[in-house]
Amino acid sequence: MNYVFDVDGTLTPSRGLIDSTFENFFLDFCRKNTVYIVTGSDYKKTEEQLGSDICYTVQAVYNCSGNMTVKRGVVVDKNDFELLDSEIAALENEARISGFSVRTGNHIEKRIGTVNFSIVGRNATKEQRQLYVDWDIATNERKEICDRLNKMFTRLECVVGGETGIDIFLKGKDKSQIAKYVHPFTFFGDRCEVGGNDHTIYLVADHSHWVKDWQDTYQILKDIVEQ
């Protein structure tokens, strides 16, 4: 069986580093099993979070929701697209009309094949991010923004990703696209709900684990190893 893992909220805290004890365990798991990584982030951020040992040991790292493939630190494939002016204007309008009061800049972050949109902005501190997490839980703002954008722009798919962001890509160019290259597989992810950025790959996987956090992943893997 192949194993495919999301990163934020699955192997690490959101935007955080992997726990050192879990890192040693997971690296050993990667050496003994066929493991792939799939994440909405770029490769530089993934390597910072997981460390180069894990990124070089796994079979491949699928970054930017599968739109860039990295093997042993080398980019071997990538897809890309550009937002239209009307789409950018719609995102800027969402940032302007949100009732959340904090703005930190870098609200529209271009990645290979995807765009990450954030009301609070990618420059936010941990404290500012937590304020937005609390706001989003109370208002369901990101889900509502995704619903509006998906109705406005039929070529795009907008999904909730991580703690504060929205991932945007061309329809069909989400994490589930790696099923063309990896099969059969067991998937681990934390945003598997409808509208979450793990939902489509969660549905196409042969087996899936919808985890609460990296500690949940750690316990499930220990159970697998002990079987």
N, C-alpha and C positions, 0 to 999 in steps of 0.2 A: 504493500500500500504506500502511496505517496502522501505526504503530509504538507498542507499549505496553511501558512499562518499570516494573519494580519499583524500589524505592529502596535500602533497606538491603542491602548486599552486591552490588548490581547497578550503581547509579550512585554510591554512596558507601560508605565503610567503615560497618560496622554502627553506627547511631546517630551517625555522624560527619558532617562537612561534605564537600561535593564538592570534589575537587581543583581548584585554580584554573585550571590549564591545560586539564583536561578540561571544566571549566565553560564556558570560552570556546568550545571545540570543540562541545560539546553544545548550547549556546544557538544557535549558527549552524545546527546540524543541525535543531533545532526550528523555526527560521525557514524552512527550506527543505523541510521534510517535515511530515506530519500526525502529531503525537505526542501520546500520552496517558500519564499517570502513574497507576499503581495501587499502593497500599501499605496495610499494616495500620495505619500511624500516623495521627494526626490531622493536620489541615491546618497548624496552627501549627508542629508539628515538621517537617513536610515543607518548609515555606517556610524554616525555619531551615537545613535541610540543603542544599536546592537553590538557595535565593535567590529573591527575588520575580521577577526577570527571567525565569527559566525557568518558574516557576509561572504567570506571566501570559502567556507565549508559547505554551505547550502548549494544546491544544484543551480539555482538562479534566483535573482531578486527582481521581481516585477514591480517597478516603480510607477508612480503617476497612474495608478489604477490599471496597471498592465500595459500602459502605452510606451514604456521603455523597459527593455530587458537587459540586465547586467549580469555577466558571469565572470567570477573571479576578478571583479573590479573593472571589467571591460564592457562598454556598451555594445551589444550585438544587434539590437534592433530598436526602432522607435517609430511611433506615429505622432503626428502633430496636427494642430489646427489653430485658427485664430478666431477670437470673438469678433462678431460684426459690431459696427459702431452703435447700432440700435440695442444690441445686447449689453454692451458696456454701459450705455446710458441708463438702461433699466437697473443694472446693479448699482450704479451711482445713486439712482433715485431711491432704491431700497435703503442704502446707507444713510441717505438724507432724511427719510421719513420715519426711520425706526425710533421708537420711544426710549430706547436705551441711551443713556446720557454720555457714555465714554467713547471717544474715538482716538485711536493711537496711530493711525496711518497704515499703509500697505494693506488696504482692504481688498484689492483685486490682485492676487498673486498668480502670475503666469507660470505654468509648469509644462513639461512635455506632454502634449495630448490632453491636458486638463487645465482648469483654472480653479483656484481655491478662493472663495469669497468669504469675508468675515466682517460682520458689523463692527465688532470691537477693534478689529485690525490685528495683523500678524505681529505688530510691535508691542502688544500688550504684555504687561508683567503677569506673573502668576496670580497676583491678587486681583488685577483687572480681569483676567480670564475667568477667575472664579466668580466674580460679580456677574459676568455675562452668562456663565453656566447657570447660576441661580435664576437669572432673568429668563433665560430660555426655558428652563423647567417650568417656571410659573406661567409663561405666555405662549409656549410652543411656537416661538417666532420663526425659527429656522424651517420647521415643517411648513408653515404658512407661506414663507417666502418661496420655498421650493415649489409648492402648489401653484403659486401665481406665475413663476417663471416657466414652469413646464407647460402651462396653458398658453402663455404668450409666444414661446419659441419651440415649435414642434421638432426642430432638428436636434435640440439639446435635451440632456437628462441632468437634472439637478437633484442631488441627494444630500442628506445630512451626514457629515463626516467629522470624526473626532469630537472634541468638546465644544468648539466655538465656530467651526467652519461649515461651509457648503461646498461640495465638490461638483464641478460642472464639466461635462464632456459631451462629445457627440453620442447620440443614441447607439447602444451596442458596444461602445468603447469603454465599458466599465470593467470591474475586476473579473466578471464572469468570462471575459474573452480568453483568459488563460486556460480554460477548460479545453480549448482546441489543442493545447500542447501538453497538458498534464492530465493523465487519466489512467486508472481511477484515482480518486483522491479524497482524503478526509480534510475538512476545512475547520479552522478555529478562527472565530471573529466575535467582536463585541457589538457591532452595529448591524445586526441581522434583521431588525424590524423593517416593515414596509417603509420605504423612504430612507433607510439607512444605507451607507455605502458598502456594506457587506451583504445586503439582502439578495442580490441576484446571484452571487457566487454561492451563497448559503443554499440557494434553491437547486443549483445544478450539481453541487458536490454529491459524491456517492454517500458520504457520511459527513455530518456537521456537528460542531459543538458551539453553541451560542453561549459565550462566556461572559461573566460579570466584570472580570478584570484579570490582570496577569497572574494573580494568586490562584484564581480559579483554573487557568490554563496549567499552571504548575502542578496543581493537585491531580488534574485529569491525566497529565503526562506521567506522573509518578504511578498512578494506577495502571496505566498502559504498560509501563516498563516492568511492573511487578507481576503482571499476568503470566 
